[in-house]
Amino acid sequence: MGKEEFFIIDKNPLAGGSLTSWLMLLAENGFRISPRYFSRAAYITFLTTLTSIPRIIERKYDKKFENMDIEPVFIIGHFRSGTTYLHYLIGNDVSMGYVSTFHTMVPGNIIFMKEFLKKLLIASLPETRPMDDVKMNVDYPYEEEYALANLSPHSFYHGWYFPYNMHMYFDRYVLFKDKRYENKWKEVYSYFLKKVAYVTGKRRILLKNPPNTARIKQLLDLYPDAKFIHIYRNPYKVFFSTVRLYQGIMKLFALQNYDMKEIEENIFYFYEAMYDKFFREKDLIDERNYYEIRYEDFIKAPLKYLEDMYNHLSLPGFEKSKHRFIDYIQQQKNYIPNKYKIGKRDKERIYERWHLTIDMWGYD
């Protein structure tokens, strides 16, 4: 952890969240903020307090969307498996709505005072994501888990802010080991998707959220006819890319001191537990609503696989948005992903922990 982290105070997503949720999180974590991050905590407290009145006013809109029907399309797969590329690509479909960066960062203020808050967000948002230099924009698609973390205490991503309890948040809100929290999570999730549908004017909503890979049963409880697109990638590369992801995220988000060796162990555990639950639950999905793709194949012919995906899932809109898909694919042709030199010891260590998917998917 570098000394410069002390001065990074305005990049924490919790600053756009609920004051009530923030106070509940502080209490849940015993108010344990590491001294180097006091300024971040003060910044979060200031902004959540400042926006509390507009959030109260916005709740008056809730009755307008409480009975909305949602037709979700879920992109699932572990972090760093190509989910973002797929999310951005399908996000060009004019017949679908999606959760934007703006929606996730200030989910309680996306109706009332939205233009003012958008300007504030633009000022604090980095031009690219810290882990892969992919461009960011307030109107680009983003993962709804950030919104859940801002609306409530019921999100795995709170483990990024409070790493002492990272393992607990994963077990509680991804694996749902304690069933007391399952219905609370469902309530917040359903509420937020209805709100996005109302704001975008689209019932079919595109969603990308890696933790959802282990929430198949919970998602089907809410949306029995939902569509699922699972993308997977070489686990060796996924490991190193995920470590890089956490290095970037923790530097910006953490409110407690952290040890990257402990986080690496968490990465191993999260992947194993996520896919163990996924493989136990994936057969609950009607095969007509499930499409699986290998990242290395997809990037070689994205338009071909995209058309096949739309046909299999009976999704409308491919022809209408085809030119937009082609434009986006052309824009990404020169993107160079990060490369990793994988030593023998690292390869042995990763295979020892993740051999199930390595063998199942045929990676060397």
BELNORRA-V459314 format. One record per residue. SS is DSSP state (helix for helix, strand for strand, loop for the rest). Layout:
SS / SS
This chain:
loop / loop / helix / helix / helix / helix / helix / loop / loop / loop / loop / loop / helix / helix / helix / helix / loop / loop / helix / helix / helix / helix / helix / helix / helix / helix / helix / helix / loop / loop / loop / loop / loop / loop / helix / helix / helix / helix / helix / helix / helix / helix / helix / helix / helix / helix / helix / helix / helix / helix / loop / helix / helix / helix / helix / helix / helix / helix / helix / helix / helix / helix / helix / helix / helix / loop / loop / loop / loop / loop / strand / strand / strand / strand / strand / strand / loop / loop / loop / loop / loop / loop / helix / helix / helix / helix / helix / helix / helix / helix / loop / loop / loop / loop / loop / loop / strand / strand / loop / strand / helix / helix / helix / helix / helix / loop / helix / helix / helix / loop / loop / loop / loop / helix / helix / helix / helix / helix / helix / helix / helix / helix / helix / helix / loop / loop / loop / strand / loop / loop / loop / loop / loop / loop / strand / loop / loop / loop / loop / loop / strand / loop / loop / loop / helix / helix / helix / helix / helix / helix / helix / loop / loop / loop / loop / loop / loop / helix / helix / helix / helix / loop / helix / helix / helix / helix / helix / helix / helix / helix / helix / helix / helix / loop / loop / loop / loop / loop / helix / helix / helix / helix / helix / helix / helix / helix / helix / helix / helix / helix / helix / helix / helix / helix / helix / helix / helix / helix / helix / helix / loop / loop / loop / strand / strand / strand / strand / strand / loop / helix / helix / helix / helix / helix / loop / helix / helix / helix / helix / helix / helix / helix / loop / loop / loop / loop / strand / strand / strand / strand / strand / strand / loop / loop / helix / helix / helix / helix / helix / helix / helix / helix / helix / helix / helix / helix / helix / helix / helix / helix / helix / helix / helix / loop / loop / loop / loop / loop / loop / helix / helix / helix / helix / helix / helix / helix / helix / helix / helix / helix / helix / helix / helix / helix / helix / helix / helix / helix / helix / helix / helix / helix / helix / helix / loop / loop / helix / helix / helix / strand / strand / strand / strand / strand / helix / helix / helix / helix / loop / loop / loop / helix / helix / helix / helix / helix / helix / helix / helix / helix / helix / helix / helix / loop / loop / loop / loop / helix / helix / helix / helix / helix / helix / helix / helix / helix / helix / helix / helix / helix / helix / loop / loop / loop / loop / loop / loop / loop / loop / loop / loop / loop / loop / helix / helix / helix / helix / helix / helix / helix / helix / helix / helix / helix / helix / helix / helix / helix / helix / helix / helix / loop / loop / loop
